[in-house]
C-alpha cells in the first residue's frame, strides 16, 4: 500500500529532528531514519497500529514510535497525518479531515 506524508507530518518530523540535533546531531539522523523505516512497514501492515482513542474511528490509527505518536489514516493508501510527542494533548484539527 502506498504511503503519503502530509506537509504537517513532514514539518513535525523536521521540528523534532532539529530539536534532537541541537544536542546530538547523529541521534537526530538515526531517529529520522528509524522513524521512516517504521512507517514504511505500514505499507505492508496498514492496520498494525492501534486506533486513536481520542477519535474512535477504525480508519484513524497510530503507530507508537518511542515517545512519539505517528497518526495516520487508512483508505486506499496510508496517509501520515501528523507526528507528535505522546505527552502532548491531542488536537483533532491536525487530522485535516473528517475522521469517520
N, C-alpha and C positions, 0 to 999 in steps of 0.2 A: 504494500500500500504506500502511496506517495505521502511524503511529509512536507508540509508547508509552514514556514515560520512567519508569524505576523511581525510587522515592524515594531510593535510594542515589546514582544518577546525578545527580539534581537537587541533592542535598546536596553532592556533589563539585563541581558547577558553581558553586554558591554559594560554597563554600570557596575555590575558585580565584579567583573574581571578587573576593572580599573581599581576598584576598592581593594581587592586582594593583592594586586600588583604593587600597590603603594608600599607594602612590607615585603612581599615575596613574589617577584616577577615570574619565577619559574613555576611557582604554585598556581599562579593565575592561568598560565598557559596549559598546565596539566588539568586544571579544573574545567576549562573550556573544552579541551579535547575529550575529557571523560564525560562531560555533560552531553556533547553532541553524539558520542558513541552510545550512551544510554538511551537517548531519544531515538537514535537510528533503529534500535531494536523494536520500537513501536511500529515500524513499518511491517514487521512480521507478526507482531503480537499487539495489535492496537487496543485490545481490551484488557491488557495486563495491568494497567493502572487502576486504582480504585476510583469509584465515583466520588465527586467532590461533595462532601457532606453539606456544605452551605447551599448547594444548588439543587441537589436531589434529582438530577437528570442522568439517565444511564449514558447519554451521549457525551456529557461533560465529565472528563476523568482527570486524574492527576498521577504523575509519576513523582515519587519522593526521591530526591537526589541529595543525599546528605542533609543539610539544614535548609534545603530549598524544595519548593513545590513547582513542578512543571505542569501547568494546567493546559489541557488540550481538549479538542472536540473530535469526535469520530463520526464521519458520514462516509462519503466516497473517498475521502482522504483523511489524513491526520493533520489537523490544524493546531499548531502550537500557539496558544493564545497569550500566555504570559508566564513569567518566571518570577517567583517571589520567595522571600525568606519565610520559613514556616511560622516564625514568631509574629509576622505582620498580620494585621486584621485583613480578612478577605474583602475585596472590593469587586462586586459583581459587574461594575461598569467596565472592568478590564476584559470581560468576555467578548465585548464588541458585537454581541448578537443576542438573539432570543435563545435562552438555554434549553428550551423544550424541544 
